[in-house]
Amino acid sequence: MAKAAKTAIKTKDARAAAEAKNYTKVIKAVRSPKTGAYTFKEQILHKDKIKDFLAQK
C-alpha cells in the first residue's frame, strides 16, 4: 500500500517534483572565534547558489 500512495504523490504534481530536484540541503561547519567550537549552518538552496553559500565567512 505504501508504494501506491508514494506513486500517487509523484504523479499528482510532476512539475513541482521536477522543480524540487533543483534544491539541495547544504550544511557548513563554522568555527566560533571565542571558543573554537564548531557549529553548523544548514540551509536549503537552489543548486546555482551553493558555491556562494560555501564561499561566505
N, C-alpha and C positions, 0 to 999 in steps of 0.2 A: 504494500500500500504506500509506503514512503516514496518509492520510485515514481508512482503515478502522480503523486502530489508535486514532487520535485519537477517532473516533466511539465506539468500544467503551469507551474510558475514560470518556467523558462519560455514556453511558447506564448504565454499571455502577453508579455511585452518584450518582444525580441529586440526592439530598438534600444530600450533602456538597458537591457542586459549587455548589449554590444558596447554601449557608452560606458558602462561600469568597468569594463575591462581596461579602460584607459587610465584608471585611477589606481594608485599604489599607496600602501601604508609604509611610511618611512620612519625609521627610528634612528635617532642620532644621540650618541653619548657626549655629554657636555661636562667638563670638569669644573668644579667650583673653585674660584681663586682663593677663597678663605680657608676651606677645609681640605681641599684636594680630593674630595669625594666626587664620584661620578653620579650625574643624574641623567635621565633620558627624556628627550623631547620626541613626542610622537605626533605625526600629522598625516592626514590622508590628502595626497596631492595628485594633480594631473601629471602624467608621465613626462610632459615637457618641462615641468618646473622642479624636478627632483634635483638637478645639478645646482640650481640657485639656492635651494634649501640647504644642501650639504656644504655649500661654499660660505654660508653665513657663519659669523662667530658669535 
